[in-house]
Structures are given as structure tokens and as C-alpha cells.
Amino acid sequence: MFERGKQEFVVAEDLEDFKIFTGSAHKKTFDKKMMNANFVGGFTYYTYREAARVTSTPSLSPSLSDPPAFSLSPSGGDRTYTTPDVNKAKDDAKGVMFSITAKSREVSISGLGILGEDDKESDLWIYYQDGSYKDFNALDENKWIEVFSDEVKLDPDKLVDIQLTDEITISAGGTVSVYIVSKKEVVYKKSRDKEFDIDAESEDFVLRVGRSTKKEFRQLDRLAEFVGRIIYQT
């Protein structure tokens, strides 16, 4: 069964786990289209949760297109957002600092996917603080809250997902700052925009231009855009 739709290929219904788009109705297979149509019926589906501390995703080699920007991951309930042009980013540093602003609902970040400059083990830390780092001394380690500290196998061809020990919660309309620090370089994208400008966004939050640092809690260096994946819940 179906009901008449307004415009083909636009979203007819936005559900929690997927979207349904307007299609078309035909009297017979491959016959001329009668009208725009919306599906009327039900779906049976499942989501799955797979616990993992550090995992990898399929290779992002130059011959592959970029991964989808937004998807539901195998860990039921989790959402993922991957920044554009991951496999084209070439800049690297031992520290990358940036801000995230939630849109109309609360966002809880449970993991980050990062790209390494080399295929090496590295000590890695992830910190956060409420608000924009322009409002506090960003190079003072005591101003930050640690949410990950461990050795990680970096990879230049795969995003390595890191599960945070504590979630980073952003209230609706709120902002947090995130600082990734690594003994071995991690990849970021050098920005042409101004610091704190929006450089990427999902349906739930925006990412803002930040800065790289040559070493942990040392001088702020180049304008930087986070390259990787955000794993979160709403």
C-alpha cells in the first residue's frame, strides 16, 4: 500500500534509526510512473551492540571514496559522524585542539576515530573542557579533564576508533573543547577559515576550526580542522 507523496526523493519520514524517502507508484513493473508515492506499512529490524576499546575500520586508500558522513554503527544506539575528505588530509601534529557545539539536543560523545601519520604504537591522551578553549588557558594542563590515556596502534590508512573512559556530554546549544595529544603525530587538515569558524557539521552538532600544537600543551601552531570520526549518542 502507499499514499500520494509530495516530491520524489525527499524525506517523507525521519525515524530514530533511519529515514524513508518518497518514491513512485507504477501499475506494472517498469511501466510509466503514475505518481509520487510514500510507503505505507511497517519494518522489522534490529540494532546490535559490540563492545570494543580500540577497533579499526576498512582501509581509506586513495582508490576508495570517502566513508559516509553519518551512519548508525554496529553498537546499537550509537551514531557516527565522519568528517569529509578523511583520505585527503595530509597535515600532522602531536596535538590537535578543536571545539564542538551541539545543536538542538544533548550529545554524549563516547569515542573518537583518529588517523595516524605512521603505522606505530603511540601513547595517546584525549582531554576535554566545557566551553570554548578561547575562554580559558588552553595550554594549562590543569584546565582540562582527561577522558582517555593509553597506548594506541596508530594507522595512516585506517581510522582507529578509541572508546573514551568517560563520555563527553554537550548540552543542547552548548560547546565543549577537545584536545587530542599523541607522542606520535596524528593527522589533521590545515584550515583556510578563521579560528572557531564552523568547518563541518552533522545533524546534531558542528565542528569548529581549532589549532594544532607541536607538542603537548606547548605553543598553539597552525589553524586545524579535526579529521576523523565522532561516535556519540543523543
Disulfide bonds with the S-S distance in Angstrom:
none
